[in-house]
Amino acid sequence: PALQWSKSEGELRLVTLRLEDLADLQNPNAVVVKVSFAGVCGSDLHVLDGQLETSEKLILGHEFSGVVAFVGKNVRHVRVGDKVVVDPNEGCHRCGYCWCGRINHCQHGSLKATIGLVRNGGMAGYCVVPDTVVHHLPEGLPLAAAAL
């Protein structure tokens, strides 16, 4: 099950989607995260009241953690079974903001590609994300705490 926002209907629904419907699993840089915990953020509430622009059909959730369930053939830094957290912001990795670690200010990515606001997010059983936004949890950090 997934929590999906429909912009045109102004409605939040619990839907069942196949993993294949969420993203291209043939992408060699894809990571599938089996979501353990997802937080509700003020940004999610702004989506519901129309203050934040989203894509037409969107699975919410940009604060989440889980366990890696699948990795594309080019992914090297995480493996199936690793506990991870996802940074919802993906930058271009070429501009000055990205180079100095301020990806959330990237003019080419960031809010134009945010997981859970523009691309499908973690309020679902599984979420498909690019490998560049997946990070190992420090030893001893619970998955529940990592979602915040």
Backbone as JSON Lines, residues from 0, in Angstrom:
{"i":0,"aa":"P","n":[0.82,-1.2,0.0],"ca":[0.0,0.0,0.0],"c":[0.87,1.26,0.0]}
{"i":1,"aa":"A","n":[0.3,2.32,-0.55],"ca":[1.01,3.61,-0.63],"c":[0.01,4.74,-0.42]}
{"i":2,"aa":"L","n":[0.48,5.84,0.14],"ca":[-0.33,7.02,0.35],"c":[-0.1,7.95,-0.83]}
{"i":3,"aa":"Q","n":[-1.09,8.06,-1.71],"ca":[-0.94,8.8,-2.96],"c":[-1.82,10.04,-2.98]}
{"i":4,"aa":"W","n":[-1.21,11.17,-3.32],"ca":[-1.89,12.44,-3.48],"c":[-2.3,12.6,-4.93]}
{"i":5,"aa":"S","n":[-3.54,13.02,-5.15],"ca":[-4.02,13.38,-6.48],"c":[-4.25,14.88,-6.49]}
{"i":6,"aa":"K","n":[-3.41,15.6,-7.22],"ca":[-3.5,17.06,-7.24],"c":[-4.83,17.53,-7.82]}
{"i":7,"aa":"S","n":[-5.25,16.96,-8.94],"ca":[-6.47,17.45,-9.6],"c":[-7.72,17.16,-8.76]}
{"i":8,"aa":"E","n":[-7.69,16.08,-8.0],"ca":[-8.84,15.75,-7.17],"c":[-8.71,16.31,-5.76]}
{"i":9,"aa":"G","n":[-7.52,16.8,-5.4],"ca":[-7.31,17.34,-4.06],"c":[-7.57,16.29,-2.99]}
{"i":10,"aa":"E","n":[-7.12,15.07,-3.28],"ca":[-7.47,13.95,-2.41],"c":[-6.27,13.06,-2.15]}
{"i":11,"aa":"L","n":[-6.21,12.54,-0.94],"ca":[-5.19,11.59,-0.52],"c":[-5.84,10.21,-0.45]}
{"i":12,"aa":"R","n":[-5.19,9.21,-1.08],"ca":[-5.76,7.87,-1.11],"c":[-4.74,6.83,-0.72]}
{"i":13,"aa":"L","n":[-5.23,5.74,-0.17],"ca":[-4.4,4.57,0.07],"c":[-4.58,3.68,-1.16]}
{"i":14,"aa":"V","n":[-3.48,3.46,-1.88],"ca":[-3.54,2.7,-3.13],"c":[-2.57,1.54,-3.08]}
{"i":15,"aa":"T","n":[-2.8,0.6,-3.96],"ca":[-1.87,-0.52,-4.13],"c":[-1.23,-0.38,-5.48]}
{"i":16,"aa":"L","n":[0.09,-0.31,-5.5],"ca":[0.85,-0.18,-6.74],"c":[1.88,-1.29,-6.81]}
{"i":17,"aa":"R","n":[2.15,-1.73,-8.02],"ca":[3.23,-2.68,-8.21],"c":[4.55,-1.92,-8.21]}
{"i":18,"aa":"L","n":[5.6,-2.53,-7.74],"ca":[6.91,-1.91,-7.71],"c":[7.3,-1.42,-9.1]}
{"i":19,"aa":"E","n":[6.98,-2.17,-10.1],"ca":[7.31,-1.82,-11.48],"c":[6.61,-0.53,-11.91]}
{"i":20,"aa":"D","n":[5.48,-0.19,-11.26],"ca":[4.75,1.03,-11.6],"c":[5.41,2.27,-11.01]}
{"i":21,"aa":"L","n":[6.29,2.09,-10.03],"ca":[6.88,3.23,-9.34],"c":[8.06,3.83,-10.07]}
{"i":22,"aa":"A","n":[8.84,3.02,-10.74],"ca":[10.03,3.53,-11.42],"c":[10.62,2.45,-12.31]}
{"i":23,"aa":"D","n":[11.6,2.86,-13.07],"ca":[12.28,1.95,-13.98],"c":[13.3,1.11,-13.21]}
{"i":24,"aa":"L","n":[12.97,-0.15,-12.99],"ca":[13.88,-1.03,-12.25],"c":[15.08,-1.44,-13.09]}
{"i":25,"aa":"Q","n":[15.06,-1.13,-14.37],"ca":[16.2,-1.42,-15.23],"c":[17.3,-0.35,-15.1]}
{"i":26,"aa":"N","n":[17.0,0.74,-14.41],"ca":[17.99,1.79,-14.22],"c":[19.17,1.21,-13.44]}
{"i":27,"aa":"P","n":[20.37,1.26,-13.98],"ca":[21.52,0.65,-13.32],"c":[21.94,1.35,-12.03]}
{"i":28,"aa":"N","n":[21.4,2.56,-11.78],"ca":[21.74,3.3,-10.57],"c":[20.59,3.34,-9.56]}
{"i":29,"aa":"A","n":[19.58,2.51,-9.79],"ca":[18.41,2.5,-8.91],"c":[18.68,1.7,-7.64]}
{"i":30,"aa":"V","n":[18.08,2.16,-6.55],"ca":[18.07,1.44,-5.3],"c":[16.62,1.34,-4.85]}
{"i":31,"aa":"V","n":[16.19,0.15,-4.51],"ca":[14.84,-0.05,-3.97],"c":[14.98,-0.18,-2.46]}
{"i":32,"aa":"V","n":[14.29,0.71,-1.75],"ca":[14.3,0.7,-0.29],"c":[12.97,0.15,0.2]}
{"i":33,"aa":"K","n":[13.03,-0.89,1.03],"ca":[11.84,-1.37,1.72],"c":[11.66,-0.44,2.91]}
{"i":34,"aa":"V","n":[10.63,0.38,2.84],"ca":[10.45,1.45,3.82],"c":[10.06,0.87,5.18]}
{"i":35,"aa":"S","n":[10.79,1.3,6.21],"ca":[10.49,0.89,7.58],"c":[9.7,1.97,8.31]}
{"i":36,"aa":"F","n":[10.13,3.23,8.15],"ca":[9.49,4.35,8.83],"c":[9.47,5.56,7.9]}
{"i":37,"aa":"A","n":[8.36,6.31,7.95],"ca":[8.26,7.57,7.2],"c":[7.65,8.61,8.11]}
{"i":38,"aa":"G","n":[8.25,9.78,8.12],"ca":[7.75,10.88,8.95],"c":[6.81,11.77,8.16]}
{"i":39,"aa":"V","n":[5.92,12.43,8.9],"ca":[5.04,13.44,8.3],"c":[5.66,14.79,8.62]}
{"i":40,"aa":"C","n":[5.9,15.57,7.59],"ca":[6.57,16.86,7.73],"c":[5.58,17.97,7.42]}
{"i":41,"aa":"G","n":[5.9,19.17,7.83],"ca":[5.07,20.32,7.49],"c":[4.91,20.49,6.0]}
{"i":42,"aa":"S","n":[5.92,20.1,5.24],"ca":[5.83,20.19,3.77],"c":[4.72,19.29,3.24]}
{"i":43,"aa":"D","n":[4.54,18.13,3.84],"ca":[3.45,17.23,3.43],"c":[2.1,17.91,3.65]}
{"i":44,"aa":"L","n":[1.98,18.61,4.76],"ca":[0.73,19.32,5.05],"c":[0.51,20.46,4.07]}
{"i":45,"aa":"H","n":[1.59,21.12,3.64],"ca":[1.48,22.19,2.64],"c":[1.05,21.63,1.28]}
{"i":46,"aa":"V","n":[1.44,20.4,0.98],"ca":[0.95,19.75,-0.25],"c":[-0.56,19.61,-0.16]}
{"i":47,"aa":"L","n":[-1.04,19.12,0.98],"ca":[-2.47,18.85,1.13],"c":[-3.32,20.11,1.09]}
{"i":48,"aa":"D","n":[-2.76,21.23,1.55],"ca":[-3.55,22.47,1.51],"c":[-3.27,23.31,0.26]}
{"i":49,"aa":"G","n":[-2.52,22.74,-0.7],"ca":[-2.3,23.39,-1.98],"c":[-1.22,24.45,-2.02]}
{"i":50,"aa":"Q","n":[-0.44,24.58,-0.96],"ca":[0.61,25.61,-0.92],"c":[1.89,25.19,-1.61]}
{"i":51,"aa":"L","n":[2.08,23.89,-1.84],"ca":[3.26,23.39,-2.54],"c":[2.83,22.7,-3.82]}
{"i":52,"aa":"E","n":[3.49,23.05,-4.92],"ca":[3.22,22.43,-6.21],"c":[3.79,21.01,-6.25]}
{"i":53,"aa":"T","n":[3.02,20.09,-6.79],"ca":[3.46,18.7,-6.9],"c":[3.12,18.18,-8.3]}
{"i":54,"aa":"S","n":[3.6,16.99,-8.59],"ca":[3.16,16.33,-9.81],"c":[1.72,15.85,-9.6]}
{"i":55,"aa":"E","n":[1.06,15.44,-10.68],"ca":[-0.37,15.09,-10.62],"c":[-0.66,13.95,-9.64]}
{"i":56,"aa":"K","n":[-0.02,12.83,-9.81],"ca":[-0.18,11.7,-8.89],"c":[1.16,11.51,-8.2]}
{"i":57,"aa":"L","n":[1.16,11.51,-6.88],"ca":[2.41,11.5,-6.14],"c":[2.28,10.72,-4.85]}
{"i":58,"aa":"I","n":[3.23,9.83,-4.61],"ca":[3.31,9.18,-3.32],"c":[4.13,10.11,-2.43]}
{"i":59,"aa":"L","n":[3.53,10.55,-1.35],"ca":[4.19,11.49,-0.44],"c":[5.3,10.81,0.34]}
{"i":60,"aa":"G","n":[6.03,11.6,1.11],"ca":[7.03,11.07,2.03],"c":[8.45,11.34,1.61]}
{"i":61,"aa":"H","n":[9.03,12.4,2.18],"ca":[10.43,12.71,1.88],"c":[11.34,12.52,3.08]}
{"i":62,"aa":"E","n":[10.8,12.04,4.17],"ca":[11.6,11.72,5.36],"c":[11.34,10.26,5.7]}
{"i":63,"aa":"F","n":[12.27,9.38,5.27],"ca":[12.04,7.96,5.51],"c":[13.34,7.18,5.59]}
{"i":64,"aa":"S","n":[13.22,6.01,6.2],"ca":[14.36,5.1,6.34],"c":[13.87,3.69,6.04]}
{"i":65,"aa":"G","n":[14.82,2.81,5.81],"ca":[14.43,1.44,5.53],"c":[15.62,0.55,5.26]}
{"i":66,"aa":"V","n":[15.36,-0.54,4.59],"ca":[16.36,-1.56,4.31],"c":[16.44,-1.74,2.79]}
{"i":67,"aa":"V","n":[17.65,-1.79,2.26],"ca":[17.84,-1.97,0.82],"c":[17.31,-3.34,0.4]}
{"i":68,"aa":"A","n":[16.42,-3.33,-0.61],"ca":[15.82,-4.56,-1.1],"c":[16.36,-4.96,-2.47]}
{"i":69,"aa":"F","n":[16.89,-3.99,-3.21],"ca":[17.39,-4.25,-4.56],"c":[18.35,-3.13,-4.93]}
{"i":70,"aa":"V","n":[19.39,-3.46,-5.69],"ca":[20.3,-2.44,-6.22],"c":[20.53,-2.69,-7.7]}
{"i":71,"aa":"G","n":[20.64,-1.61,-8.46],"ca":[20.97,-1.71,-9.88],"c":[22.41,-2.16,-10.06]}
{"i":72,"aa":"K","n":[22.74,-2.56,-11.27],"ca":[24.05,-3.17,-11.53],"c":[25.23,-2.23,-11.32]}
{"i":73,"aa":"N","n":[25.02,-0.91,-11.35],"ca":[26.13,0.04,-11.13],"c":[26.29,0.48,-9.68]}
{"i":74,"aa":"V","n":[25.38,0.09,-8.82],"ca":[25.4,0.55,-7.43],"c":[26.45,-0.24,-6.66]}
{"i":75,"aa":"R","n":[27.37,0.49,-6.0],"ca":[28.48,-0.16,-5.29],"c":[28.52,0.15,-3.79]}
{"i":76,"aa":"H","n":[27.94,1.26,-3.36],"ca":[28.13,1.67,-1.97],"c":[27.09,1.13,-0.99]}
{"i":77,"aa":"V","n":[26.02,0.52,-1.49],"ca":[25.05,-0.14,-0.6],"c":[24.73,-1.52,-1.18]}
{"i":78,"aa":"R","n":[24.32,-2.4,-0.28],"ca":[23.96,-3.76,-0.69],"c":[22.61,-4.13,-0.11]}
{"i":79,"aa":"V","n":[22.01,-5.16,-0.68],"ca":[20.75,-5.66,-0.16],"c":[20.93,-6.01,1.31]}
{"i":80,"aa":"G","n":[19.99,-5.53,2.15],"ca":[20.05,-5.77,3.59],"c":[20.61,-4.62,4.39]}
{"i":81,"aa":"D","n":[21.26,-3.66,3.75],"ca":[21.81,-2.49,4.47],"c":[20.68,-1.61,4.99]}
{"i":82,"aa":"K","n":[20.85,-1.1,6.2],"ca":[19.91,-0.12,6.76],"c":[20.33,1.25,6.26]}
{"i":83,"aa":"V","n":[19.35,2.0,5.71],"ca":[19.67,3.28,5.07],"c":[18.64,4.35,5.39]}
{"i":84,"aa":"V","n":[19.05,5.57,5.11],"ca":[18.16,6.73,5.12],"c":[18.31,7.38,3.76]}
{"i":85,"aa":"V","n":[17.26,8.04,3.31],"ca":[17.26,8.67,2.0],"c":[17.22,10.19,2.16]}
{"i":86,"aa":"D","n":[18.14,10.87,1.49],"ca":[18.11,12.33,1.41],"c":[17.21,12.66,0.23]}
{"i":87,"aa":"P","n":[16.1,13.35,0.44],"ca":[15.15,13.55,-0.66],"c":[15.64,14.5,-1.75]}
{"i":88,"aa":"N","n":[16.71,15.22,-1.48],"ca":[17.21,16.2,-2.44],"c":[18.32,15.61,-3.29]}
{"i":89,"aa":"E","n":[18.16,15.75,-4.59],"ca":[19.22,15.32,-5.5],"c":[19.62,16.52,-6.34]}
{"i":90,"aa":"G","n":[20.89,16.84,-6.31],"ca":[21.38,17.96,-7.1],"c":[21.94,17.51,-8.42]}
{"i":91,"aa":"C","n":[22.51,18.48,-9.15],"ca":[23.1,18.18,-10.46],"c":[24.52,17.62,-10.32]}
{"i":92,"aa":"H","n":[25.13,17.83,-9.17],"ca":[26.49,17.37,-8.87],"c":[27.55,18.09,-9.7]}
{"i":93,"aa":"R","n":[27.18,19.24,-10.3],"ca":[28.12,20.0,-11.11],"c":[28.22,21.47,-10.71]}
{"i":94,"aa":"C","n":[27.17,22.02,-10.1],"ca":[27.16,23.46,-9.79],"c":[27.91,23.74,-8.48]}
{"i":95,"aa":"G","n":[28.12,25.01,-8.21],"ca":[28.82,25.42,-7.0],"c":[28.14,24.97,-5.73]}
{"i":96,"aa":"Y","n":[26.82,25.03,-5.68],"ca":[26.1,24.59,-4.49],"c":[26.35,23.1,-4.23]}
{"i":97,"aa":"C","n":[26.27,22.3,-5.28],"ca":[26.5,20.86,-5.12],"c":[27.94,20.58,-4.7]}
{"i":98,"aa":"W","n":[28.88,21.29,-5.29],"ca":[30.29,21.06,-4.99],"c":[30.63,21.39,-3.54]}
{"i":99,"aa":"C","n":[29.9,22.34,-2.95],"ca":[30.21,22.69,-1.55],"c":[29.25,22.01,-0.57]}
{"i":100,"aa":"G","n":[28.47,21.02,-1.06],"ca":[27.63,20.24,-0.16],"c":[26.27,20.85,0.15]}
{"i":101,"aa":"R","n":[25.87,21.87,-0.58],"ca":[24.57,22.52,-0.33],"c":[23.58,22.14,-1.44]}
{"i":102,"aa":"I","n":[23.41,20.84,-1.6],"ca":[22.59,20.3,-2.69],"c":[21.16,20.85,-2.64]}
{"i":103,"aa":"N","n":[20.67,21.13,-1.44],"ca":[19.3,21.63,-1.32],"c":[19.12,23.01,-1.95]}
{"i":104,"aa":"H","n":[20.22,23.68,-2.33],"ca":[20.13,24.97,-3.01],"c":[20.39,24.87,-4.51]}
{"i":105,"aa":"C","n":[20.65,23.67,-5.0],"ca":[20.95,23.46,-6.42],"c":[19.8,24.0,-7.28]}
{"i":106,"aa":"Q","n":[20.15,24.79,-8.28],"ca":[19.15,25.36,-9.18],"c":[18.67,24.38,-10.25]}
{"i":107,"aa":"H","n":[19.37,23.26,-10.4],"ca":[19.04,22.3,-11.45],"c":[18.34,21.06,-10.9]}
{"i":108,"aa":"G","n":[18.48,20.81,-9.63],"ca":[17.86,19.63,-9.01],"c":[17.04,20.08,-7.83]}
{"i":109,"aa":"S","n":[17.39,19.63,-6.67],"ca":[16.77,20.0,-5.41],"c":[15.25,20.02,-5.49]}
{"i":110,"aa":"L","n":[14.62,21.17,-5.32],"ca":[13.16,21.24,-5.26],"c":[12.49,20.86,-6.57]}
{"i":111,"aa":"K","n":[13.24,20.84,-7.66],"ca":[12.68,20.44,-8.95],"c":[12.63,18.91,-9.09]}
{"i":112,"aa":"A","n":[13.28,18.21,-8.15],"ca":[13.35,16.75,-8.24],"c":[13.18,16.06,-6.89]}
{"i":113,"aa":"T","n":[12.69,16.76,-5.9],"ca":[12.62,16.23,-4.54],"c":[11.76,14.97,-4.44]}
{"i":114,"aa":"I","n":[12.33,13.96,-3.83],"ca":[11.6,12.71,-3.57],"c":[10.51,13.01,-2.56]}
{"i":115,"aa":"G","n":[9.31,12.59,-2.86],"ca":[8.18,12.82,-1.96],"c":[7.46,14.13,-2.2]}
{"i":116,"aa":"L","n":[8.0,14.99,-3.06],"ca":[7.32,16.24,-3.43],"c":[7.17,16.34,-4.94]}
{"i":117,"aa":"V","n":[8.14,15.84,-5.68],"ca":[8.08,15.85,-7.14],"c":[8.08,14.42,-7.67]}
{"i":118,"aa":"R","n":[8.95,13.59,-7.1],"ca":[9.01,12.17,-7.46],"c":[8.42,11.35,-6.32]}
{"i":119,"aa":"N","n":[7.97,10.14,-6.63],"ca":[7.35,9.29,-5.61],"c":[8.25,9.12,-4.4]}
{"i":120,"aa":"G","n":[7.63,9.18,-3.22],"ca":[8.37,9.14,-1.96],"c":[8.14,7.88,-1.14]}
{"i":121,"aa":"G","n":[8.42,8.01,0.16],"ca":[8.52,6.86,1.04],"c":[7.3,6.5,1.85]}
{"i":122,"aa":"M","n":[6.14,7.07,1.58],"ca":[4.93,6.63,2.29],"c":[4.31,5.47,1.52]}
{"i":123,"aa":"A","n":[5.13,4.43,1.4],"ca":[4.75,3.23,0.65],"c":[5.57,2.07,1.2]}
{"i":124,"aa":"G","n":[5.23,0.89,0.79],"ca":[6.0,-0.28,1.22],"c":[7.42,-0.25,0.68]}
{"i":125,"aa":"Y","n":[7.56,0.23,-0.56],"ca":[8.86,0.31,-1.21],"c":[8.98,1.64,-1.93]}
{"i":126,"aa":"C","n":[10.21,2.11,-2.06],"ca":[10.48,3.34,-2.8],"c":[11.72,3.14,-3.65]}
{"i":127,"aa":"V","n":[11.65,3.54,-4.91],"ca":[12.78,3.44,-5.83],"c":[13.44,4.81,-5.91]}
{"i":128,"aa":"V","n":[14.75,4.85,-5.6],"ca":[15.47,6.12,-5.56],"c":[16.82,5.99,-6.27]}
{"i":129,"aa":"P","n":[17.42,7.11,-6.68],"ca":[18.77,7.04,-7.24],"c":[19.79,6.73,-6.15]}
{"i":130,"aa":"D","n":[20.85,6.04,-6.51],"ca":[21.85,5.65,-5.51],"c":[22.54,6.83,-4.84]}
{"i":131,"aa":"T","n":[22.54,7.99,-5.49],"ca":[23.23,9.16,-4.94],"c":[22.57,9.73,-3.7]}
{"i":132,"aa":"V","n":[21.34,9.33,-3.39],"ca":[20.63,9.89,-2.24],"c":[20.47,8.9,-1.09]}
{"i":133,"aa":"V","n":[21.1,7.74,-1.22],"ca":[20.98,6.69,-0.21],"c":[22.23,6.68,0.67]}
{"i":134,"aa":"H","n":[22.02,6.7,1.99],"ca":[23.14,6.76,2.94],"c":[22.99,5.71,4.04]}
{"i":135,"aa":"H","n":[24.1,5.05,4.37],"ca":[24.09,4.07,5.46],"c":[23.74,4.74,6.78]}
{"i":136,"aa":"L","n":[23.06,4.0,7.63],"ca":[22.8,4.48,8.99],"c":[24.02,4.21,9.85]}
{"i":137,"aa":"P","n":[24.35,5.15,10.71],"ca":[25.44,4.87,11.66],"c":[25.05,3.71,12.56]}
{"i":138,"aa":"E","n":[26.03,2.94,12.96],"ca":[25.8,1.8,13.86],"c":[25.05,2.28,15.11]}
{"i":139,"aa":"G","n":[23.99,1.58,15.45],"ca":[23.25,1.88,16.67],"c":[22.12,2.88,16.49]}
{"i":140,"aa":"L","n":[22.04,3.55,15.34],"ca":[20.94,4.5,15.11],"c":[19.71,3.72,14.66]}
{"i":141,"aa":"P","n":[18.62,3.79,15.41],"ca":[17.42,3.04,15.04],"c":[16.78,3.59,13.76]}
{"i":142,"aa":"L","n":[16.17,2.71,12.99],"ca":[15.5,3.13,11.77],"c":[14.42,4.19,12.04]}
{"i":143,"aa":"A","n":[13.72,4.06,13.16],"ca":[12.67,5.03,13.5],"c":[13.26,6.43,13.67]}
{"i":144,"aa":"A","n":[14.39,6.55,14.32],"ca":[15.01,7.86,14.53],"c":[15.55,8.42,13.22]}
{"i":145,"aa":"A","n":[16.02,7.56,12.34],"ca":[16.61,8.0,11.07],"c":[15.56,8.61,10.15]}
{"i":146,"aa":"A","n":[14.31,8.25,10.32],"ca":[13.25,8.78,9.45],"c":[12.96,10.25,9.75]}
{"i":147,"aa":"L","n":[13.42,10.73,10.86],"ca":[13.15,12.13,11.2],"c":[14.27,12.97,10.69]}
